[in-house]
Structure formats: C-alpha cells, structure tokens
C-alpha cells in the first residue's frame, strides 16, 4: 500500500514538473532566437555601414576590416574588429549551438529553473569566449598581412593566387579524415562527454570544450571566410548554413564532402584564372 502511494506521488510530482520544464525550454529557445536575430542584424548593419574596401594591385579589394579609420588608434581598430567578429560568430554558430546547449540542459534536469538558466548562459559565454580568442588571434595576422600588401606591390599582386591556394587547402582539410574526426567529436560531445555536474565550474569547462572542438572543426570554413572577406554577408550566410547542416543533419558525411568539393573546385578555378591571366 505504501509503495503504491509513493509511486502515485512520484507520478504527480513528475506531472507538475513537466509543464515547468517545458516552459523553461520555451524561454531558452525564445531567448536564443532573439540573440540570433540581434547578432545577425548587428552584423549586417555593421558590414553595410562600412566602406566597400580598397582596390589593390592584382584586381582584388582589401577588406576594411584590416584597416584603420581616420584618426582611429590601433586599439580602437582592434576593438571595432572584435565588435564585428563576436556578433558575426554568434549569428553563424547559434543555430548549431542551440541543440548542443539543449542537450546540456537535459543532462542537468536536477538543477532548478533559475540555476539551469545561469549554467546554460555560463556555458554559452565560455563557448563564445573561445571564438573571441580565435578572432583576437586572427586580427594581428590580418593586420600584418594587410600592411605588407600595401607596402609591397608584388606581394599584393600575389594575393589572388594565394586566395586560390588557401581555398584549395581548406577544401582538402574539409575532405580529410581529421575533419571527420573533429566533427564526430563535436557532434558527440554534448551527449558522450564526461559526467556533467550542475555547478559553475563544470558549465564553464563544458562551454570551453564545446568552443575548442567547434573551432577546430570549423578551421577550414574560417580560412575560407578570412580569405573571401569577413565583411561579406553572403559568405557569412553560406558558411553559417554549411556549418549548421553538417552539425544537425542525420547523415553529415555528404554535407562535409559537398563543402569540400566546392572549396577545392573554387580554389582550382581561382588558380587557373590567375595563371591564365598571367
């Protein structure tokens, strides 16, 4: 008799918790949607508000992302770049990050509503901190390359050929076994990772782990984006869609191979075009 009463009470408690859990999930998804809309809108506005770029020898245009505005310090220029980079990464990565964070939340069902929200936000912050670090590392390299290209005309003229080589290399990375392993880790980490505890330290570590795996998995895409143009909204949209597809598709291998073949073909065509003109 006591066992039956206990089981009935457990079912009642579960039925009471279910609507609250559903409501929390709906709030999480709505918040994620608002963040995506804000980051995408901010990125589009930022890119369209900047000048088109500087024509360079060799028939290409240098992105304004690697240049200072008049009377702007280098610190100000770096802050401006990061102010564009972080929202851009949020817009590109949120569609594939939300399912991973949803899986993380399901593993912490023992946590209360407010605590679950804080832990999710902390994991997401750690994830984008990794991407901010990627941007902070890419910026000085891009600045150094831009300064050298403006100083030496021969170097500037070699950029179209270099772009083709980078595209070809990025496509080969996309088709490699290394890429397949990184994607496997990235897709499996939310459910196959270590035991996750409902505390701030575990949430932070999980977010950093997600960000590191994701940045490694997306290295080929980031190379493509950097050489095509970090201020090209169309390139961002295509790269973001490709990343989301290979993360969420039931069978990601065709998406991986298709992206790799397209990048290799684009690289080869660019090389042939440059050498043909030369």
C-alpha positions in Angstrom: 0.0 0.0 0.0 2.8 2.4 0.9 4.6 1.6 -2.2 1.6 2.4 -4.4 1.1 5.7 -2.6 4.8 6.6 -3.1 4.6 5.7 -6.8 1.4 7.8 -7.2 3.1 10.7 -5.5 6.1 10.4 -7.8 3.9 10.5 -10.8 2.1 13.5 -9.5 5.4 15.3 -8.9 6.6 14.4 -12.3 3.4 15.7 -13.9 3.8 19.0 -12.1 7.5 19.4 -13.1 6.8 18.6 -16.8 5.0 21.9 -17.6 7.6 23.9 -15.8 10.4 22.2 -17.7 8.6 22.8 -21.0 8.2 26.4 -20.1 11.9 26.8 -19.3 12.8 25.2 -22.6 10.5 27.5 -24.5 12.1 30.5 -22.8 15.5 29.2 -23.7 14.6 28.8 -27.3 12.9 32.2 -27.5 16.0 33.8 -25.9 18.2 32.0 -28.4 16.1 33.2 -31.2 16.3 36.8 -30.0 20.1 36.6 -29.7 20.4 35.2 -33.2 18.2 38.0 -34.6 20.1 40.7 -32.8 23.5 39.3 -33.7 22.6 38.8 -37.4 21.0 42.2 -37.6 24.0 43.9 -35.9 26.4 42.1 -38.2 24.5 43.1 -41.4 24.3 46.7 -40.2 28.0 46.8 -39.3 29.1 45.4 -42.6 26.9 47.6 -44.7 27.8 50.7 -42.8 31.5 50.3 -43.7 33.1 51.5 -46.9 33.5 48.9 -49.7 37.2 48.5 -49.3 40.5 49.5 -51.0 41.2 48.4 -54.6 44.6 46.7 -54.8 47.1 45.8 -57.5 46.1 42.4 -58.9 42.4 43.2 -59.3 41.2 42.5 -55.8 39.8 44.6 -53.0 41.2 44.7 -49.4 38.5 44.5 -46.7 38.1 47.5 -44.4 38.2 45.1 -41.5 42.0 45.1 -41.8 42.3 48.9 -42.0 42.1 51.8 -39.5 39.6 54.6 -39.9 40.9 58.2 -40.0 42.1 59.3 -36.5 41.5 55.8 -35.1 44.1 54.2 -32.9 45.1 50.6 -33.3 43.4 49.7 -30.0 40.2 51.3 -31.3 40.6 49.4 -34.6 41.0 46.1 -32.8 38.0 46.9 -30.6 36.0 47.6 -33.7 37.1 44.4 -35.3 36.1 42.4 -32.2 32.8 44.2 -32.0 32.1 42.8 -35.5 33.7 39.4 -35.0 31.8 38.3 -31.9 28.3 39.1 -33.2 29.2 37.5 -36.5 30.3 34.3 -34.8 27.1 34.4 -32.7 24.9 34.7 -35.8 26.8 31.9 -37.6 27.2 29.5 -34.7 24.0 29.9 -32.7 21.8 27.6 -35.0 24.2 24.7 -34.3 25.0 25.6 -30.7 21.4 25.7 -29.5 20.8 21.9 -29.9 24.1 21.3 -28.1 23.1 23.5 -25.2 19.6 21.9 -25.2 21.3 18.5 -24.7 23.4 20.0 -22.0 20.3 21.3 -20.2 18.7 17.9 -20.4 21.7 16.4 -18.6 21.1 18.9 -15.8 17.4 18.3 -15.1 18.1 18.2 -11.4 19.0 21.9 -11.4 16.3 24.4 -10.6 14.9 26.8 -13.2 16.9 29.9 -12.4 20.1 27.9 -11.8 19.6 26.0 -15.1 19.4 29.3 -16.9 22.5 30.6 -15.3 24.5 27.5 -16.0 23.3 27.5 -19.7 24.3 31.1 -20.1 27.7 30.4 -18.5 28.4 27.5 -20.9 27.4 29.7 -23.8 29.6 32.5 -22.7 32.6 30.2 -22.4 31.8 28.8 -25.9 31.9 32.3 -27.5 35.0 33.3 -25.4 36.9 30.6 -27.4 35.6 32.2 -30.6 36.6 35.6 -29.4 40.1 34.3 -28.8 40.1 33.0 -32.4 39.3 36.4 -33.6 41.9 38.1 -31.4 44.5 35.7 -32.8 43.4 36.3 -36.4 43.3 40.1 -36.2 47.1 40.8 -35.8 47.9 38.3 -38.6 45.4 40.0 -40.9 46.7 43.4 -40.0 50.3 42.4 -40.6 49.4 40.9 -44.0 47.4 44.0 -45.0 50.3 46.3 -44.1 52.8 44.2 -46.0 50.4 44.1 -49.1 50.1 47.8 -49.1 53.8 48.3 -48.8 55.0 45.8 -51.5 53.1 45.8 -54.8 54.5 42.4 -55.8 53.0 40.8 -52.7 49.7 42.5 -53.3 49.6 41.1 -56.8 50.1 37.6 -55.5 47.0 37.7 -53.3 44.6 36.3 -55.9 46.8 33.3 -56.4 47.3 32.9 -52.6 43.5 33.0 -52.2 43.1 30.1 -54.6 45.7 28.1 -52.8 44.1 28.7 -49.4 40.7 27.7 -50.9 42.2 24.5 -52.2 43.9 23.8 -48.9 40.6 24.5 -47.0 38.8 22.1 -49.3 41.4 19.4 -48.7 41.0 19.9 -44.9 37.3 19.5 -45.3 37.7 16.2 -47.1 40.3 14.8 -44.7 39.8 12.2 -42.0 41.0 14.7 -39.5 37.9 16.9 -40.3 35.6 13.8 -40.0 37.1 13.0 -36.5 36.7 16.6 -35.3 33.1 16.7 -36.5 32.4 13.3 -34.8 33.8 14.7 -31.5 31.8 17.9 -31.9 28.5 16.2 -32.6 29.0 13.6 -29.9 30.4 15.9 -27.2 27.1 17.1 -25.7 25.9 13.6 -25.0 29.1 11.5 -24.9 31.3 13.8 -22.9 32.3 13.4 -19.3 29.7 13.4 -16.5 28.4 17.0 -16.2 27.8 18.4 -12.7 25.3 21.2 -12.1 27.9 23.7 -11.0 29.5 26.8 -12.5 32.9 25.2 -12.9 31.5 22.3 -14.9 29.4 24.6 -17.0 32.4 26.8 -17.8 34.6 23.8 -18.7 31.8 22.3 -20.9 31.4 25.6 -22.8 35.2 25.9 -23.3 35.3 22.3 -24.5 32.5 22.9 -27.0 34.1 26.0 -28.3 37.5 24.3 -28.7 36.1 21.4 -30.6 33.9 23.7 -32.7 36.7 26.0 -33.6 38.9 23.0 -34.7 36.0 21.5 -36.7 35.4 24.8 -38.4 39.0 25.7 -39.2 38.6 25.1 -42.9 35.5 27.3 -43.0 37.2 30.0 -41.1 40.1 30.0 -43.6 37.6 30.4 -46.4 35.8 33.2 -44.7 39.0 35.1 -43.9 40.4 35.0 -47.5 37.0 35.7 -49.1 36.2 38.5 -46.8 35.0 38.7 -43.2 32.7 41.6 -44.1 30.9 39.7 -46.9 27.4 39.0 -45.6 26.7 36.4 -48.4 29.9 34.5 -47.5 28.9 34.5 -43.8 25.4 33.2 -44.6 26.8 30.4 -46.8 29.4 29.3 -44.3 27.0 29.5 -41.4 24.4 27.4 -43.3 27.1 24.8 -44.2 28.2 24.6 -40.5 24.7 24.2 -39.3 23.9 21.5 -41.9 26.9 19.3 -41.1 26.2 19.6 -37.3 22.5 18.9 -37.4 22.0 16.6 -40.5 21.3 12.9 -39.6 24.0 11.9 -42.1 26.7 14.7 -42.1 29.2 13.0 -44.4 27.5 14.1 -47.7 27.4 17.7 -46.4 31.1 17.5 -45.4 32.1 16.2 -48.8 30.0 18.6 -50.8 31.5 21.6 -49.0 35.0 20.2 -49.5 34.4 19.6 -53.2 33.0 23.1 -53.7 36.0 24.6 -51.9 38.5 22.6 -53.9 36.8 23.4 -57.2 36.7 27.1 -56.3 40.4 27.1 -55.4 41.4 25.3 -58.6 39.3 27.7 -60.7 40.8 30.7 -59.0 44.4 29.4 -59.6 43.7 28.6 -63.2 42.1 32.0 -63.7 45.1 33.8 -62.2 47.7 31.8 -64.0 45.8 32.1 -67.2 45.7 35.9 -66.9 49.4 35.9 -66.0 
